[in-house]
Amino acid sequence: MLWDEFTTLLAGLNGETPLGYLVRIRSEKNRKVRDKFTAQERKIYSEWRSRHSRTVTHSLEEADWALRKIFGMK
């Protein structure tokens, strides 16, 4: 399957499908909407944010290490 076809199929998902439901929760930016999440939805959102945060932190640490190596810093 080509990437364009895949993204088109994903774009057609809504909150009524299991995957669409997770994506909707994980991508919610509105604080007022998140305040109305159920306990399970809060758990899904929190776990995703925690995992995403660790990935970003790890990537930043790798970039920092690479720049220090390039410029001969310790």
C-alpha positions in Angstrom: 0.0 0.0 0.0 1.3 3.4 -0.9 1.7 6.1 1.8 -0.8 8.4 0.1 -3.5 5.6 0.1 -2.7 4.8 3.8 -3.0 8.4 4.9 -6.2 8.8 3.0 -7.6 5.7 4.8 -6.5 7.0 8.2 -8.0 10.4 7.5 -11.4 8.7 7.0 -11.4 7.3 10.6 -13.6 8.9 13.1 -14.1 8.5 16.8 -16.5 5.6 16.3 -13.7 3.2 15.4 -11.3 1.9 18.1 -8.3 3.5 16.4 -10.1 6.7 15.7 -11.2 6.8 19.4 -7.6 6.5 20.6 -6.3 9.1 18.1 -9.1 11.5 19.2 -8.1 11.2 22.8 -4.3 11.3 22.3 -4.5 14.4 20.1 -7.0 16.5 22.1 -5.5 19.9 22.8 -8.5 21.7 24.3 -8.2 21.7 28.1 -11.9 22.0 28.6 -12.6 18.9 26.6 -9.8 17.0 28.4 -11.4 18.0 31.8 -14.5 16.1 30.7 -12.6 12.9 29.9 -13.6 9.7 31.7 -11.1 8.1 34.0 -10.2 5.6 31.2 -9.8 8.4 28.7 -7.5 10.3 31.1 -5.4 7.2 31.5 -5.1 6.8 27.7 -4.1 10.5 27.3 -1.6 10.4 30.2 0.1 7.3 29.1 0.5 8.7 25.6 1.8 12.0 26.8 4.3 10.3 29.1 5.5 8.0 26.3 5.7 10.9 23.9 7.6 13.0 26.4 10.2 10.4 27.0 10.8 10.0 23.2 11.2 13.7 22.7 13.5 14.0 25.7 15.6 11.1 24.4 15.8 12.7 20.9 16.9 16.0 22.4 19.6 14.2 24.5 20.9 12.5 21.4 21.0 15.8 19.5 22.8 17.5 22.3 25.4 14.7 22.4 25.9 14.9 18.7 26.4 18.6 18.7 28.9 18.4 21.6 30.8 15.7 19.7 30.9 17.8 16.5 32.2 20.9 18.4 34.6 19.0 20.6 32.7 19.8 23.8 32.4 17.4 26.8 
